Amino acid sequence: MQERFLSYIKQENLFGLEDKLLCAVSGGIDSMVLLHLLTHHHFNIGVAHINHHKRGKESDLDEVLVSAYCKEHGLPFYQYSLPIPEKKGNFQKYARTQRYEWLRTVAKENNYRYILTAHHLDDVLETMLMNQMRGSGLHGLLSLKAKNLDIRRPLLCFDKQEIVDYARLYNVPYREDSSNLQNDYERNKVRNLLIPLMHQVDERSVKGLYHSLEILRKEATILDKLKQEWKSKYSLETSASTTINLKDLKLESQHDYILYSVLFDFGFNSTQCEEMLNSIQIGAFWKSENYMAVMKDGQLSLHSSSHVEKINQQIPLDGRYIIDNKILDIRLLDKKENLESDGSIYVAFDRFPFPLKIRNKEDGDSFRPSGMQGKSQSLKKFMNGLKLDRIEKTQILLLCNDKEICAVIPYRVSENYLVNEKREFVLKIKLSFMSS
């Protein structure tokens, strides 16, 4: 098993001895075997343990085991106590999200290149069956991959029995999770009821499914190449968003499958894709776990739905400022310069304008939009008047002085800061987005 372990890592190009690796270890047999293999072969690892506090003292003893193993082998140990969720709901989904967020935080703060998990072939089979029952497409059946962004799964070439045999052979310490024997969750039902039943019906069924998986993986490789061609043809990607041209895509004979294959990576399901293709409502809105999609003028605009970072950028002088994924070119013009129609906005002041600041919108914001004879309007009403979709609203930046909003970038200047002959100082402001 040790030779196969190293061979699989090399075959899949997962990581090398020079890489700094963060291994997620629960204390169960799978992750402890992975930890044993990694330490035996002297990989550069740290260990991350999450205490879910779902099994009382049992959970604490899991932590004790992992901590003691790390101390014995001189390994960095990171521990996280999962907060009790405020709302009742899908605990498994909540815990998974929290786990990966914390693991990525630890990896970033401590310069680990990859995060390792102990998923194995049986996990792949369980996931395949669960997704098949939900009507998932090909990529849903193959969702557990050896490499997925910063995640690496070096045990995917082994089944559960091989892991059990290895633990016995090398006396690997581990703890049994009693909750795995309870059929409270869908995965446990598949593991404890469905797969044993399949084995009873036909002893070859499990191996047959493994063989089918390998065939599907090869077919998926071919489809991935086609998907990249479809992406290039029908979508435009920037660091700010991805826009899909549905008008042209609908001309394809298999447009429903093409859209689903492209949007699968964004977490959207086939039902949502069907709704998108049939929707003619401007501003129609869909959400996946990490993205939101908005319909506008026959195009689908995709944007990360993660929390918008609060922006409060000081502008001491003119120059180029990079804010989030946006580039603001702010230039103090010479009096003799002409105002160009190049998408810039011009903001004028009676006195030297700096310092200024750029911030994002806040509840209760209002200003005096040019063209309204000095009348004040709430920012919310102003954005609705422009018919901005939810994504465009998150892109708005406000130029402010110590008194008020001077301009809503890139849409409108305040009436109080319009260019006229009497005003001495004029700022030219141009907004662009960083390319991906």
N, C-alpha and C positions, 0 to 999 in steps of 0.2 A: 504493500500500500504506500510505503514511503517513496519508492521509486516512481510509482504512478502519480503521486502527489506532485513531485517535482517536474515530472514529464508533462502533466496537465498544465501547470503554471507556465512552463516554457511554450507549450503548444498554443495556448490561448493568449500568450504574451500578457499575463496578468500583472506581474510586478517582478522586481529583481532584488537581489541582496542589498543593493545600494539604496533602495526605497525605504522611506520611513512609513510604517504601516500601523493603523489603529484597528485593533481586533475587538469586535463586539462579542462579549462573553457573558452568557446568562448563568453559567454554572451547570447547565445540562450537559448530557453526554456529547452532543454534536459540537458545541462550541468549545468544550474542554478538550476534545480530540483535536480540533483545529489548533487550539492553543499549544497542545503538546507537539504537534507536527511542526509548527512554526518555531518553537523554542529549540526543538531537537536539531533543526537545520539552521539555527542561528540567524534567523531573519530579524531585522531591526523593528521591534514591535513595542507598542504600548497597548494597554488593556482597558477597555471601557465597559462598565457594568451599570445596568439600569435596574433599580429596585422598584418594582411595580406596586409593592405593598398589597398585593391581592390575596396572598396566602399567609398573612400574619408572620409568625415566627419562621415558617418555611422560607419565606422570601428573604428574611434577614440572614438565615443560615446559608443561603445561596451566595449572598454577598461576602460572608465570612470565608467561605471556601475559595472564591475567586481572589479575594484580597490576600489570603494566606499563600496561595500559589504564586502570586506576583511577588510577594515579599521573599519567598524562598528562591525565586529565580531572578531577582533583581530587576523586575519589570515595572515601568511606570504604570500606576493604577489610577483610573479616573472613575468616580462614582457619581451617580445622579439618582435622586429620589423623585419619582414621577409624581407631579402634583395631582391631587384628587380633582377630577373634572367638576366644574361648577354646575354643568347641565348633564342630565341623564341622556344617554344615547349609545352609539356604537363605540364601546370602550376599546375594542380591538383596533378600530380605525384611528381613534384618538391616540392610543398608545403608540401605534406605528408612526404617526406624524410627529409626536413628541420625541420619540427615539431618534429618528433620523435628523431632526432639527438639532438636537443636543449633540449627536455624534459629529455632525458637520461643524458645529461650533467648536468642539474640542479639537477636531482635526485642523481647523483653520488657525486656532490660537496657538497650537503646538507644532505646526508645520508638518503634519502627517499628509502624505501624498494620497493614500488610498484608505478606504474603510473596508474591512473584511467582515463578512458574515458567514455563518456555518450552514447555509442552505445546501441540501444534497438532492440526489435524484428522486427520493420519495417526496420531497417538498415540491419538486417540479411536477411530478405526476398528480399530486393533490391539487396543485394550482391549475393544472391543465383540466382536470375533471370539473373543478368548481367553475372555471370560466366557460367551459363547454356547456354546462347546465344553464348558464346565464345567457347563452347565445352569442358568446364572444367570437370575434373573427380570428384569423390566423395569428395575428400578433398577440392577441389576448391569451392564446394557448401557449405561446412561447415567451410569456412576460418575465419569467425568471431566467436571466441570462448571466453568463460568467462575468461579463463586464457590462456595467450600466453607469455611465458617467464616472463618478468617483467611487462607486461600489464595486468590490471584487468578491467573487464567490468561488474559492478554490476547491471546494468539496463537491462540486456538481457532477464529478465523474464517479462518485461513490454512492451506493445505496445504503440504507439504514443498517442492514445486517453487517456490511463490511465495517461500518463505524463501530458497531457493538463489538465485533470480533477484535478490532484494533484496541479498543479500551480494555478488553479482558487480557489481551496479550501483553500490553505494556502497563497494566495496573493504573490506568488513567483515573484520577479521582473525579467524581461527578455526583450530581444530585438529581434524583428523580423529581419531576414536576407532577404532583398528583393531579393537577387540573387537566393534564393531557389525557387522563383516563375518563374524564367527564365529557359527556356529549352535549355541552351547553352551546358550543360554537359550531358553525358550519364546517370548518376545517377538521375539527375533531370527529364529527360524524362521518366525513369522507374517509378519514384515516382509520377510524375504529370500526366502522360498519360497512361502508361501501367497498373499499378495497379488499378486505377479507372475503366479502361475498363474491366479488369478481373472481378471486382466486379459487373459490369453491366451485364456481360455474365452469371455469377453465383455467387450469394451472398456467397456461401460456399467456393469459390475458395481460398480466402486468408487463411481462417481457415484450409482448406484442405492442403495447402502448409505448414503451420505451423506444422500440424500433420505429413506430409511427412518428414519434417526436423527432428522431434523427432525420427522417425523410422530410418532415415539415420544416425543419431548420434549413435544409438545403433549398427548398422551395421558397422560403422566406428571404433567403439571400438574393434570389433572382428578383423577387417582388420589391425588395428594398432598392434595387437599382432603378426599377421602374418608378418607384415612389419619388426618388430624387429627381427623376426627369419631370414628373408631374409637378413637384414643388417648384422647380425652376421655371416651368411653363406658366403656372397659374398663381404663384404667390410671390410677394415681394417682402423680404425680411429686412428689418433694421433693428437696432438695439432697443428701439422704443416699442415696436409692434410688428405683427405679421399681417399682411393684407392679402386676402384670397379673392380672385376675380371669379365670382360665381357665374356671371353672365356667360363668359367664354367656357368655363368648365362644364356648364350644362349642355354644351354642344357635343360633349363626349358621350359615346353610347353607354359606358359604364360609369357615369358621373357620380352616382351614389356611392359606389365602392371607392372611387378615386378620392372623394372628399373624406370618407371615413378613414381611409388609409393615411391621409395627410394629417387629419385631426386627432388620430389615435395618440400620437406623441404628445398632444396637448391635453389628453385626458377626457376628451368628449366621446360619448357613446353613439351607437348607430341610430338610436331614436332621435337624439338631438341633431344629428347630421341630416336626417330626413326632414325634421322641422325646418332647419336652415334652408334646405333646397326648396321647400314649399312656401316659405315665408316671403311676403311682399311688404311687410310692415317695416317702415323705417324706424330704427331704434329698437327693433326686437332684440332680445338679450338672452344669452345663455351663459351658464357657469359650469366649469369643471372644478376639480379640487384646487388647481393652481392658476387657472386662466379664466378670463371672461371674453365673450365674443359678442360683437354688436353688428347688426345689419345696417348698411347705409348705401344707397344708390347701387344696388346690385353687387356690393362688395362686403366681404366679411372681415371685420377688423378684430384681431386677437391681441390681447394684452395681459401681462401678468396681473393677477388679482391679489398679489401679496400686499401687505400693509404699505401704504405710501409713506415714505420717510418724510418727516417734518423738515421743511426747508426754511432756513433763516440766514441767508447769505449776505454778509456785509459787502458793500460796494464802495470802497474808499476812493477809487479813482477810475477813470475809463480804462478799458482793456478787454481781454478775452477771459470769460469765466465759464468753467465747466461745472454744471450743476446737475447732479444725478446723471441722466444720459443725454443732457441737452448742452448745447454750446451757445452762450450769449456773447455776441460781439457788441460792446458798448463803446461808442466813440464820441468825444466832444468835438463838434464841428467848428470849423472856422466860419466867421460871419459871411464870407463871400461864397461859400460852397452851396451848390444847388442841391435840392432834395431829390433823391432818385426814387423811382418807382420800382424797387427791387424786392418788395416784400418786407422792407424794414418799417419800423414805426419811429416817429420823431416826437420827442418830448421836450418842451421848452420851459425855461425857468427865468425868473427876473434876476436871480443872483446865482453865484456859484453853487451848483446843485449838490455837490458831495459833502458828506457821505450819504449814500442811499442804501437800501437793502432790497433783496429779492426774497420773497416768501411765497408759500402756496396758500390757497384759499382757507379761510376759517369761517365758522358759523357766524352769521350776522354781518359779514362784510358788505359794504355798499360804496358806491362812488358815483361821480357825475359823468356819464358817458358823453363824449362829443356828439353833437347833433341833437341833443335833447334840451337845448336852451338852459343849461345849467341845472336841470332837475336831477335830484338824486335818485338812484335806483339800486335795489339790492343786487348783489353779485349773482345770486341764484336766479333772479328774474332775468338778468342780463344774459346769462348763459342759456337759459331756456329760450329766450328770444332768438338767439343764434342757432337754435336747434342742435346744440352740441350733444353728442352721445356721451355715455358714461366714461368711456375711455378718454375722449377729448377733454372732458372736464378735469380729469386728473393731470393733464399736461399743462394746464394754465399756470402761469407765473405772474405774480403781482410785483410791480415796481413801486416802492413806497419811500417817502421821506418820513421825517419824525411827526408829520401831521396826518397824512392821508395817503390813499392809493393814487398814484400818479398815472399809471397805465396798467391795463390788463394785457399781458403779452401772450400771444401776438395779435390781439384782436382790436383793441381800442385804447385811445388816449383819453384821459380825463379832460373835460371841458376847461378845467382850471389850468391845464398845461399844454394847450394848443400853441402851435407856432404862430407868432405874429411879429410885426416889424419892431415892436417895442421890447420884446424879450431878448436879452443879451446872450443867453446860453441855450444851445440846442444839442440834445443827445440823439444820436442815431443808434437804434437798437435792432439787431438782427438775430433771430432765433433759428438754430438748425439742430439737427439730431446727430449724435455720434453714429457712425456706421458700425455695423456688427462685425 
